[in-house]
């Protein structure tokens, strides 16, 4: 990265799963750099969903480096996910025509329940033998034809509180868009409500978002959260982290 910015810049890894992200600092200038970000980043920046894109550079080897504003801020805490700021930003994302158009141009096809059910093929025998997992699979297959929705929007896919950045001037961003897809908004809504909002407050939260808690929306959210939970159980098993794996097994038992 030094040869792009110059030797005077101080560059440090930003962590993350890919190891392709860096912080860069020089005097009062600060940038967040990433290698081979999706072209989708430009629309996210223009829509005010992520910190502003400053420049994009293509290297001789074909890699593309993007530089965004590096803003002073912090992740949201779990109790803060009930704020109107969160509901409004998620609605803005789900209603954004420019974002939907850009993802469509990147040849992302809208995903239906059948496409998501392919994830079941990644479960190993030990996970499949768990009683709560068998109950979940029965629910998913029984309700598959009942959870279809005409509504297809840009979904983030991982609305974990760690991905919400609140800056010092109270500007909220949703970062880490590597899993973006065109699908049922119930994917994002279910994850957020099931993980962070007491069920008796779901309608209040959805009112801030601009939606009514119908029986069909409730079913769709439960269906997608069940599927996401199965993926989490398998992921933590593969990583040999039994404590977290058991946490998700217990969560699965609670929601079914």
VOBA-1610 file (N, C-alpha, C; in pm, whole numbers, padded with zeros to 5 digits, always signed):
BEGIN
Unk+00082-00121+00000Unk+00000+00000+00000Unk+00086+00127+00000Unk+00210+00115+00054Unk+00296+00234+00063Unk+00325+00294-00075Unk+00339+00206-00175Unk+00377+00257-00308Unk+00261+00333-00373Unk+00140+00315-00322Unk+00026+00390-00376Unk+00019+00527-00309Unk+00037+00530-00177Unk+00017+00653-00101Unk+00145+00733-00079Unk+00258+00663-00071Unk+00384+00730-00038Unk+00435+00683+00098Unk+00565+00694+00117Unk+00629+00642+00237Unk+00585+00713+00365Unk+00535+00838+00352Unk+00502+00914+00473Unk+00374+00865+00541Unk+00297+00784+00471Unk+00172+00733+00528Unk+00200+00616+00622Unk+00131+00617+00734Unk+00140+00505+00830Unk+00024+00411+00801Unk+00056+00285+00767Unk-00047+00190+00724Unk-00051+00071+00820Unk-00173+00034+00862Unk-00187-00080+00954Unk-00306-00165+00911Unk-00299-00297+00934Unk-00411-00385+00896Unk-00537-00349+00973Unk-00651-00362+00907Unk-00779-00328+00971Unk-00851-00451+01022Unk-00784-00567+01017Unk-00850-00689+01062Unk-00950-00737+00959Unk-01048-00812+01003Unk-01148-00865+00910Unk-01107-01001+00856Unk-01202-01068+00797Unk-01182-01207+00755Unk-01085-01219+00637Unk-01083-01121+00548Unk-01006-01136+00424Unk-00862-01088+00437Unk-00834-01004+00535Unk-00699-00947+00545Unk-00667-00850+00433Unk-00770-00799+00367Unk-00750-00710+00252Unk-00785-00565+00285Unk-00802-00533+00414Unk-00841-00398+00454Unk-00734-00336+00543Unk-00715-00203+00526Unk-00607-00134+00596Unk-00652+00006+00638Unk-00592+00054+00745Unk-00606+00195+00784Unk-00481+00269+00739Unk-00498+00390+00690Unk-00384+00472+00648Unk-00395+00610+00713Unk-00283+00660+00764Unk-00284+00786+00837Unk-00161+00868+00798Unk-00185+00997+00770Unk-00075+01090+00744Unk-00120+01229+00791Unk-00048+01280+00894Unk-00086+01408+00956Unk-00235+01404+00993Unk-00318+01494+00940Unk-00459+01493+00980Unk-00547+01417+00879Unk-00483+01349+00783Unk-00559+01272+00683Unk-00569+01126+00728Unk-00690+01072+00715Unk-00713+00931+00751Unk-00798+00865+00644Unk-00757+00745+00604Unk-00830+00670+00501Unk-00849+00525+00544Unk-00955+00466+00494Unk-00978+00322+00508Unk-00960+00262+00370Unk-00862+00174+00353Unk-00829+00117+00222Unk-00874-00028+00214Unk-00921-00067+00098Unk-00960-00207+00079Unk-00922-00251-00061Unk-00876-00375-00069Unk-00838-00433-00198Unk-00958-00508-00257Unk-00986-00479-00385Unk-01090-00550-00461Unk-01228-00547-00396Unk-01268-00427-00353Unk-01406-00408-00308Unk-01500-00423-00427Unk-01624-00452-00399Unk-01724-00462-00506Unk-01746-00324-00568Unk-01775-00318-00699Unk-01814-00192-00763Unk-01938-00131-00696Unk-02009-00212-00621Unk-02127-00169-00546Unk-02094-00058-00446Unk-01966-00053-00404Unk-01924+00045-00304Unk-01954+00189-00346Unk-01940+00219-00475Unk-01963+00355-00523Unk-02107+00399-00499Unk-02203+00308-00521Unk-02344+00342-00499Unk-02373+00354-00350Unk-02315+00263-00270Unk-02332+00271-00125Unk-02284+00405-00071Unk-02172+00453-00125Unk-02117+00582-00084Unk-02208+00696-00128Unk-02252+00691-00253Unk-02339+00798-00305Unk-02471+00806-00229Unk-02520+00693-00182Unk-02647+00688-00107Unk-02628+00722+00041Unk-02503+00738+00085Unk-02479+00772+00225Unk-02494+00655+00319Unk-02481+00532+00267Unk-02495+00412+00350Unk-02362+00375+00416Unk-02251+00402+00347Unk-02117+00377+00400Unk-02038+00508+00396Unk-01929+00518+00473Unk-01846+00638+00466Unk-01802+00668+00322Unk-01786+00794+00293Unk-01763+00845+00156Unk-01642+00780+00088Unk-01664+00742-00037Unk-01556+00689-00121Unk-01473+00807-00171Unk-01341+00806-00142Unk-01253+00918-00177Unk-01191+00897-00315Unk-01137+00778-00339Unk-01082+00748-00471Unk-01074+00597-00494Unk-01059+00560-00621Unk-01041+00420-00662Unk-00921+00414-00755Unk-00831+00319-00734Unk-00713+00305-00821Unk-00697+00159-00864Unk-00671+00141-00992Unk-00645+00007-01045Unk-00494-00014-01055Unk-00445-00124-01000Unk-00302-00155-01003Unk-00268-00232-01131Unk-00137-00240-01159Unk-00092-00308-01281Unk-00132-00456-01281Unk-00139-00517-01163Unk-00176-00660-01156Unk-00326-00683-01166Unk-00403-00574-01184Unk-00548-00587-01200Unk-00626-00563-01072Unk-00557-00563-00957Unk-00626-00535-00831Unk-00679-00392-00830Unk-00790-00372-00760Unk-00847-00238-00745Unk-00843-00201-00596Unk-00786-00084-00568Unk-00780-00034-00431Unk-00881+00080-00416Unk-00964+00072-00313Unk-01057+00182-00285Unk-01015+00248-00154Unk-01034+00379-00148Unk-01006+00456-00026Unk-01134+00527+00017Unk-01173+00502+00141Unk-01289+00570+00199Unk-01245+00658+00314Unk-01331+00753+00348Unk-01309+00830+00470Unk-01297+00735+00588Unk-01200+00760+00672Unk-01189+00685+00797Unk-01245+00776+00905Unk-01361+00740+00956Unk-01433+00827+01049Unk-01417+00778+01192Unk-01405+00874+01283Unk-01405+00841+01425Unk-01546+00797+01464Unk-01556+00679+01517Unk-01688+00630+01555Unk-01677+00501+01632Unk-01790+00437+01651Unk-01792+00312+01726Unk-01905+00223+01674Unk-01894+00094+01705Unk-02002+00002+01672Unk-02121+00029+01764Unk-02239-00004+01715Unk-02356+00004+01803Unk-02350-00106+01908Unk-02403-00077+02024Unk-02418-00179+02128Unk-02553-00248+02105Unk-02565-00376+02144Unk-02691-00449+02118Unk-02817-00374+02160Unk-02823-00310+02280Unk-02948-00241+02316Unk-02982-00122+02224Unk-02880-00070+02152Unk-02903+00046+02065Unk-02969+00009+01932Unk-02983-00121+01907Unk-03044-00163+01781Unk-03194-00132+01775Unk-03251-00091+01888Unk-03394-00057+01888Unk-03419+00089+01849Unk-03312+00162+01813Unk-03326+00304+01782Unk-03393+00327+01646Unk-03459+00443+01637Unk-03522+00482+01511Unk-03419+00500+01401Unk-03299+00548+01436Unk-03191+00565+01337Unk-03166+00435+01261Unk-03165+00324+01333Unk-03139+00193+01272Unk-03254+00155+01179Unk-03376+00169+01228Unk-03493+00134+01147Unk-03500+00217+01019Unk-03472+00347+01031Unk-03480+00437+00915Unk-03372+00405+00811Unk-03249+00374+00860Unk-03142+00345+00764Unk-03168+00213+00693Unk-03219+00114+00766Unk-03248-00014+00701Unk-03359+00003+00597Unk-03459+00085+00628Unk-03566+00111+00531Unk-03510+00183+00407Unk-03421+00279+00430Unk-03359+00350+00317Unk-03286+00252+00225Unk-03215+00158+00287Unk-03142+00056+00210Unk-03240-00029+00129Unk-03344-00077+00195Unk-03439-00166+00129Unk-03520-00095+00021Unk-03529+00038+00028Unk-03607+00112-00072Unk-03521+00173-00182Unk-03391+00157-00174Unk-03301+00227-00266Unk-03304+00167-00407Unk-03355+00244-00501Unk-03356+00201-00642Unk-03215+00199-00702Unk-03129+00302-00675Unk-02993+00297-00730Unk-02916+00172-00685Unk-02931+00133-00558Unk-02860+00015-00509Unk-02913-00113-00574Unk-03045-00120-00589Unk-03106-00236-00653Unk-03062-00245-00799Unk-03059-00130-00868Unk-03017-00127-01007Unk-02872-00170-01024Unk-02785-00125-00934Unk-02643-00159-00943Unk-02620-00308-00918Unk-02686-00363-00817Unk-02670-00507-00791Unk-02722-00589-00907Unk-02831-00543-00969Unk-02885-00614-01086Unk-02784-00611-01201Unk-02718-00496-01220Unk-02617-00486-01327Unk-02496-00573-01298Unk-02471-00601-01172Unk-02361-00691-01134Unk-02403-00837-01144Unk-02517-00858-01211Unk-02570-00992-01240Unk-02605-01070-01114Unk-02655-00998-01013Unk-02709-01064-00894Unk-02857-01089-00920Unk-02895-01214-00929Unk-03036-01248-00953Unk-03111-01250-00820Unk-03239-01211-00823Unk-03319-01220-00700Unk-03324-01363-00648Unk-03307-01379-00517Unk-03304-01512-00456Unk-03439-01546-00395Unk-03485-01666-00420Unk-03609-01718-00363Unk-03577-01824-00258Unk-03677-01866-00178Unk-03651-01965-00073Unk-03576-02089-00121Unk-03609-02139-00240Unk-03540-02259-00291Unk-03390-02241-00297Unk-03345-02122-00338Unk-03201-02096-00348Unk-03135-02104-00211Unk-03203-02050-00110Unk-03146-02052+00026Unk-03142-02192+00084Unk-03235-02277+00044Unk-03239-02414+00097Unk-03115-02494+00056Unk-03043-02448-00046Unk-02920-02517-00086Unk-02820-02521+00029Unk-02832-02423+00122Unk-02739-02417+00235Unk-02747-02544+00321Unk-02861-02610+00318Unk-02878-02732+00397Unk-02778-02839+00353Unk-02740-02835+00225Unk-02646-02934+00173Unk-02509-02926+00240Unk-02482-02812+00305Unk-02352-02794+00371Unk-02348-02846+00513Unk-02460-02899+00564Unk-02464-02950+00701Unk-02408-03092+00706Unk-02320-03119+00803Unk-02262-03254+00811Unk-02351-03346+00896Unk-02313-03473+00900Unk-02398-03574+00964Unk-02420-03547+01113Unk-02316-03497+01180Unk-02330-03474+01324Unk-02432-03363+01350Unk-02425-03256+01271Unk-02522-03146+01287Unk-02662-03195+01250Unk-02672-03271+01141Unk-02803-03321+01096Unk-02869-03414+01197Unk-02787-03477+01283Unk-02842-03573+01380Unk-02901-03505+01503Unk-02878-03375+01521Unk-02928-03305+01639Unk-03081-03291+01631Unk-03152-03323+01738Unk-03299-03316+01736Unk-03352-03178+01696Unk-03289-03070+01748Unk-03338-02935+01714Unk-03314-02904+01566Unk-03207-02956+01510Unk-03178-02935+01368Unk-03280-03011+01282Unk-03315-03135+01324Unk-03415-03213+01250Unk-03551-03142+01252Unk-03584-03084+01368Unk-03709-03009+01380Unk-03706-02886+01288Unk-03589-02820+01283Unk-03573-02701+01197Unk-03588-02738+01050Unk-03528-02849+01010Unk-03537-02892+00870Unk-03681-02924+00832Unk-03752-02986+00923Unk-03894-03017+00897Unk-03974-02887+00877Unk-03947-02788+00964Unk-04014-02658+00952Unk-03981-02590+00819Unk-03853-02589+00784Unk-03810-02522+00660Unk-03875-02585+00537Unk-03877-02717+00532Unk-03931-02785+00415Unk-04083-02775+00409Unk-04148-02780+00527Unk-04294-02772+00532Unk-04344-02634+00488Unk-04270-02529+00530Unk-04316-02392+00506Unk-04256-02328+00381Unk-04170-02401+00312Unk-04098-02342+00197Unk-04190-02272+00099Unk-04300-02335+00064Unk-04390-02277-00037Unk-04478-02166+00018Unk-04476-02146+00150Unk-04560-02043+00213Unk-04484-01913+00239Unk-04353-01914+00218Unk-04273-01796+00253Unk-04230-01714+00131Unk-04281-01754+00014Unk-04246-01676-00106Unk-04301-01534-00094Unk-04221-01436-00135Unk-04265-01296-00134Unk-04227-01230-00266Unk-04320-01153-00320Unk-04292-01078-00443Unk-04188-00968-00418Unk-04183-00920-00294Unk-04095-00807-00261Unk-03949-00852-00261Unk-03869-00791-00348Unk-03726-00822-00354Unk-03648-00691-00346Unk-03559-00683-00248Unk-03484-00560-00223Unk-03337-00593-00205Unk-03255-00492-00192Unk-03114-00514-00156Unk-03108-00548-00008Unk-03062-00667+00023Unk-03043-00710+00162Unk-02895-00711+00195Unk-02863-00669+00317Unk-02724-00669+00364Unk-02679-00811+00396Unk-02765-00886+00467Unk-02736-01025+00496Unk-02668-01052+00629Unk-02618-00946+00695Unk-02555-00965+00827Unk-02566-00835+00907Unk-02687-00808+00958Unk-02711-00681+01027Unk-02673-00687+01175Unk-02573-00768+01205Unk-02513-00774+01339Unk-02476-00634+01388Unk-02489-00609+01518Unk-02460-00475+01571Unk-02317-00430+01541Unk-02226-00526+01521Unk-02086-00490+01491Unk-02070-00422+01356Unk-02169-00436+01268Unk-02159-00378+01134Unk-02224-00240+01122Unk-02276-00189+01235Unk-02334-00054+01235Unk-02235+00042+01296Unk-02196+00145+01223Unk-02096+00242+01267Unk-02164+00376+01297Unk-02152+00420+01421Unk-02208+00549+01463Unk-02092+00647+01483Unk-02093+00757+01407Unk-01983+00853+01415Unk-02009+00953+01528Unk-01906+01033+01555Unk-01916+01130+01664Unk-02025+01234+01639Unk-02054+01262+01512Unk-02161+01359+01481Unk-02297+01290+01460Unk-02309+01166+01515Unk-02437+01094+01515Unk-02483+01051+01376Unk-02389+01029+01287Unk-02421+00976+01154Unk-02407+00824+01161Unk-02509+00752+01114Unk-02507+00606+01120Unk-02479+00546+00983Unk-02390+00446+00980Unk-02358+00375+00856Unk-02371+00224+00880Unk-02398+00151+00773Unk-02396+00005+00776Unk-02284-00041+00684Unk-02185-00109+00742Unk-02064-00145+00667Unk-02057-00295+00641Unk-01953-00337+00569Unk-01925-00478+00537Unk-02035-00537+00449Unk-02031-00501+00321Unk-02136-00538+00226Unk-02098-00657+00138Unk-02003-00738+00181Unk-01958-00849+00096Unk-02068-00952+00069Unk-02167-00960+00160Unk-02273-01060+00142Unk-02401-01003+00084Unk-02394-00887+00021Unk-02516-00822-00033Unk-02586-00911-00135Unk-02720-00904-00133Unk-02799-00987-00225Unk-02932-00917-00254Unk-02999-00964-00357Unk-03135-00919-00385Unk-03229-01029-00336Unk-03309-00997-00236Unk-03392-01101-00175Unk-03503-01037-00090Unk-03574-01120-00018Unk-03683-01079+00070Unk-03628-00996+00186Unk-03683-00875+00211Unk-03633-00794+00323Unk-03647-00863+00459Unk-03732-00968+00465Unk-03747-01044+00591Unk-03615-01105+00636Unk-03519-01122+00545Unk-03388-01176+00582Unk-03318-01082+00681Unk-03313-00953+00649Unk-03252-00856+00740Unk-03340-00829+00861Unk-03469-00816+00837Unk-03562-00782+00946Unk-03565-00892+01052Unk-03571-01017+01007Unk-03578-01128+01101Unk-03455-01136+01189Unk-03337-01126+01127Unk-03214-01132+01203Unk-03210-01021+01309Unk-03247-00901+01269Unk-03240-00787+01361Unk-03341-00802+01475Unk-03463-00837+01441Unk-03567-00846+01545Unk-03543-00964+01639Unk-03514-01080+01585Unk-03492-01198+01669Unk-03371-01182+01761Unk-03266-01118+01711Unk-03143-01107+01791Unk-03148-00995+01893Unk-03219-00886+01861Unk-03202-00764+01942Unk-03329-00706+02004Unk-03444-00738+01952Unk-03567-00669+01996Unk-03661-00769+02064Unk-03704-00741+02187Unk-03803-00830+02252Unk-03928-00841+02164Unk-03985-00961+02159Unk-04094-00985+02065Unk-04213-00891+02085Unk-04237-00852+02212Unk-04350-00761+02237Unk-04327-00622+02178Unk-04201-00593+02138Unk-04169-00462+02079Unk-04149-00467+01928Unk-04172-00583+01868Unk-04150-00596+01724Unk-04234-00497+01644Unk-04363-00488+01676Unk-04449-00399+01599Unk-04405-00253+01613Unk-04363-00213+01734Unk-04315-00075+01754Unk-04194-00047+01666Unk-04101-00144+01662Unk-03980-00125+01580Unk-04018-00119+01432Unk-04104-00210+01391Unk-04146-00214+01250Unk-04224-00089+01210Unk-04292-00027+01306Unk-04362+00098+01277Unk-04262+00208+01242Unk-04148+00211+01312Unk-04043+00309+01279Unk-03984+00280+01141Unk-03977+00152+01108Unk-03926+00108+00977Unk-04029+00136+00866Unk-04158+00132+00905Unk-04264+00157+00808Unk-04331+00032+00757Unk-04347-00065+00846Unk-04404-00194+00805Unk-04499-00243+00914Unk-04594-00328+00875Unk-04688-00387+00971Unk-04649-00533+00993Unk-04657-00576+01117Unk-04622-00715+01151Unk-04738-00807+01118Unk-04742-00856+00995Unk-04846-00949+00953Unk-04802-01092+00987Unk-04898-01184+00980Unk-04866-01325+01004Unk-04766-01375+00899Unk-04779-01326+00774Unk-04688-01371+00668Unk-04546-01320+00690Unk-04532-01194+00730Unk-04398-01141+00759Unk-04336-01216+00876Unk-04416-01245+00977Unk-04365-01318+01094Unk-04313-01456+01052Unk-04388-01524+00965Unk-04347-01656+00917Unk-04218-01647+00836Unk-04212-01550+00745Unk-04092-01534+00662Unk-03969-01506+00747Unk-03983-01419+00846Unk-03869-01387+00933Unk-03822-01512+01007Unk-03917-01588+01060Unk-03882-01710+01134Unk-03812-01810+01042Unk-03859-01821+00919Unk-03802-01916+00823Unk-03656-01881+00794Unk-03631-01754+00763Unk-03493-01715+00729Unk-03401-01718+00851Unk-03450-01681+00967Unk-03367-01686+01088Unk-03332-01832+01121Unk-03427-01922+01102Unk-03399-02065+01124Unk-03287-02113+01034Unk-03294-02075+00907Unk-03190-02113+00811Unk-03054-02054+00848Unk-03055-01925+00886Unk-02929-01859+00926Unk-02869-01926+01049Unk-02956-01970+01140Unk-02908-02034+01263Unk-02842-02168+01232Unk-02900-02244+01140Unk-02837-02370+01099Unk-02697-02345+01043Unk-02683-02240+00962Unk-02551-02206+00906Unk-02453-02172+01017Unk-02500-02099+01118Unk-02413-02060+01230Unk-02367-02183+01309Unk-02459-02277+01332Unk-02424-02400+01405Unk-02313-02475+01331Unk-02329-02490+01200Unk-02227-02562+01121Unk-02095-02485+01120Unk-02104-02353+01108Unk-01982-02270+01100Unk-01899-02284+01228Unk-01967-02274+01344Unk-01893-02284+01470Unk-01844-02427+01496Unk-01914-02526+01446Unk-01864-02663+01457Unk-01736-02679+01375Unk-01739-02624+01250Unk-01620-02633+01164Unk-01500-02563+01227Unk-01527-02455+01300Unk-01420-02377+01364Unk-01379-02437+01500Unk-01444-02548+01537Unk-01417-02615+01665Unk-01435-02519+01784Unk-01550-02452+01781Unk-01586-02360+01890Unk-01719-02406+01950Unk-01715-02513+02032Unk-01838-02578+02081Unk-01927-02487+02165Unk-01866-02393+02238Unk-01949-02305+02323Unk-02047-02224+02238Unk-01991-02159+02132Unk-02076-02079+02043Unk-02175-02167+01967Unk-02128-02285+01927Unk-02216-02379+01856Unk-02337-02413+01944Unk-02312-02442+02071Unk-02422-02477+02162Unk-02516-02360+02186Unk-02459-02239+02184Unk-02543-02119+02200Unk-02647-02113+02088Unk-02604-02141+01965Unk-02695-02135+01851Unk-02791-02254+01849Unk-02747-02369+01899Unk-02839-02484+01911Unk-02952-02449+02008Unk-02916-02386+02120Unk-03017-02345+02219Unk-03111-02239+02161Unk-03053-02146+02084Unk-03135-02042+02019Unk-03237-02106+01924Unk-03191-02206+01851Unk-03280-02276+01756Unk-03397-02341+01831Unk-03367-02402+01946Unk-03473-02464+02026Unk-03574-02361+02075Unk-03525-02242+02104Unk-03613-02134+02156Unk-03711-02083+02049Unk-03662-02072+01926Unk-03746-02008+01823Unk-03845-02103+01755Unk-03821-02234+01769Unk-03909-02329+01700Unk-04020-02382+01791
//
